Amino acid sequence: MQRQLYSEEHELFRETVRAFMRREVLPRQRAWNEAGMVDRETWRQAGEAGLVCPWLEPEWGGPGGDFLHSAIVMEELSRVYESGFALALHSDIVVPYIHRFGDDQQRRRWLPGCASGELITAIAMTEPGTGSDLAAIKTTARRDGDDYVLTGAKTFISNGMLCDLVVVAAKTGEDPDPHKNISLLVVEAKSEGFVRGKKLEKMGMASQDTSELSFEDCRVPATNLLGVEGSGFMQLMTKLQQERLCVAIGAQAASEQVLVDTIAYTKERHAFGKPISKFQNTSFKLVECATKVEIGRAFLDKVIAEHVAGKNLVKECSMAKYWLTDTSQQIIDDCLQFFGGYGYMLEYPVTRAFMDSRVQRIYAGTNEIMKIIIAKQMGL
Ligand SMILES: Cc1cc2nc3c(=O)[nH]c(=O)nc-3n(C[C@H](O)[C@H](O)[C@H](O)COP(=O)(O)OP(=O)(O)OC[C@H]3O[C@@H](n4cnc5c(N)ncnc54)[C@H](O)[C@@H]3O)c2cc1C
C-alpha cells in the first residue's frame, strides 16, 4: 500500500539516509559486530549528515526536522539490518528528556553536542534487582550542599560504554508513595565515582554496547537535576510512549525487510526442480507474513501520524509495541525457515534479524507490561 505518512521532503531525506547507510554503515558493520560497539567517528559523521536528533530545533543545534525524520532513520537502519547503532535511543529516547524537562542552561550546555554526535547519551533505569517495577529502584541520590551523591548499580544499559551523558533514575525521597521519590539526574561520564562495569554478552544486537554501570558516591551537581525533585516517575511516564513507538517502528521495518529478502531468496533457491517459492506451503506462509506486514504498517503509520500531531496515545503506543514486536518475531521465524541451513548461519542477515528481534519483546517495557498498561487504559 502507498504510504501517506511522509512528504516529498521527507522522502528526499530518506535518500540522504540511505546514502549514509551505504557509505558509512554497511562497510563497518562487521567491525562493529566484532568490537561489540559502534565507533565514535560514525556518530560524528551521522551528526554532520543531520541523522542525529533530526527533530531538534536549530536554536539548540539541531537540523529542525520532526519525528518523521527520526522514523526514517530508524526504518533505514532496519533496512540494512543494523540493530546496534543506537541512534533512536539517543535522539528519540534520551535527548528528549533533556529537551523537554531541562532548563535553558542545561539545554545550552548539552543539546548542541547531542545533535552533533559529540555527546552520546544513555538512560539508566534498570537495576540488577528490578526492571519492570521502576518504583522499586534502590539507587539513591542524597543531597549534600550543591551536589547530589549518587550511589547504586544499573544494568543492561544501552550505550553504556560509549556514553558521555547518562540520564539516571534515582531515589531522592522517602515518601510513602514510591512514585514520588524518583528523580532524573544527568550524570556526566567524567564525574568521579561513575564506573563503567562489564560490557554484557548478548544473544543479538552484536554492535550495541550494553553494560553495567555503577555510581560509587558519585557527586553530581544539583544543577544537573531535570525538572523538580520527585518528578522523575511522571517524566518517564510522559516520554516512555515515544520509546515504545520507536521499538515498534524498528520491528515493523525489520519485518518488511526480512520479507522482501525472503521472497527474493525463495525465487532463486531451487529444490525438486523448481524455485521453493512455487511450493504451496511457501507461498501460503509468505502470504500470511505479507498480510501481517500490511496490517501492521497501516496501524503503525496511523499511530505515528497521530503521535506527530501531539495526541496522547498511551494505549496505542503500547499496542503497537507489543503486537508489532510479537508479530515481527513470528514473521522473521517463518521467513528464516525458508533459508534452510543458511538461516542458521551468522553471515545471513535473516539469522541476525532473528536474534536481534527477540529483545524487542523484552526492553522498553516487556510485552506483559504493555498489556497491563493497555488493560488499565481500557478500564479493566
Ligand atoms: C539488550 C537490552 C538493552 C536494554 N537497554 C536498557 C537501557 O538502555 N536502559 C535501561 O534502563 N534498561 C535497559 N534494558 C532493560 C530492560 O528495559 C529490562 O530488562 C526490562 O524492562 C525488564 O526488566 P527485568 O529484566 O528486570 O525483568 P523483570 O521486571 O524481572 O521481569 C521478569 C518477567 O516478569 C514479567 N513481569 C514483571 N512484572 C509483571 C507483572 N506485573 N505482570 C505480569 N508479568 C510481569 C516480565 O514481563 C518478565 O517476563 C535493556 C535490556 C536489554 C536486554
The ligand as an ORCA input file, in Angstrom:
! r2SCAN-3c Opt
* xyz 0 1
  C      19.646     -5.512     25.233
  C      18.958     -4.740     26.332
  C      19.070     -3.357     26.360
  C      18.475     -2.642     27.394
  N      18.676     -1.284     27.465
  C      18.267     -0.610     28.586
  C      18.621      0.755     28.790
  O      19.275      1.377     27.942
  N      18.234      1.354     29.946
  C      17.513      0.709     30.903
  O      17.201      1.321     31.921
  N      17.146     -0.589     30.733
  C      17.518     -1.273     29.605
  N      17.182     -2.586     29.437
  C      16.429     -3.257     30.487
  C      15.014     -3.642     30.094
  O      14.227     -2.490     29.908
  C      14.503     -4.582     31.165
  O      15.224     -5.799     31.021
  C      13.011     -4.830     31.087
  O      12.300     -3.668     31.412
  C      12.545     -5.960     32.009
  O      13.049     -5.797     33.294
  P      13.774     -7.046     34.019
  O      14.817     -7.554     33.094
  O      14.202     -6.619     35.366
  O      12.662     -8.162     34.124
  P      11.563     -8.305     35.362
  O      10.971     -6.993     35.648
  O      12.226     -9.065     36.460
  O      10.518     -9.234     34.646
  C      10.698    -10.657     34.501
  C       9.435    -11.235     33.854
  O       8.318    -11.000     34.719
  C       7.288    -10.356     33.997
  N       6.566     -9.438     34.861
  C       7.094     -8.475     35.668
  N       6.101     -7.805     36.281
  C       4.939     -8.353     35.846
  C       3.559     -8.091     36.125
  N       3.185     -7.117     36.958
  N       2.631     -8.843     35.497
  C       2.984     -9.817     34.638
  N       4.279    -10.114     34.336
  C       5.229     -9.377     34.937
  C       8.002     -9.615     32.878
  O       7.118     -9.323     31.804
  C       9.086    -10.602     32.516
  O       8.578    -11.551     31.644
  C      17.722     -3.309     28.386
  C      17.578     -4.703     28.310
  C      18.192     -5.413     27.316
  C      18.059     -6.923     27.303
*
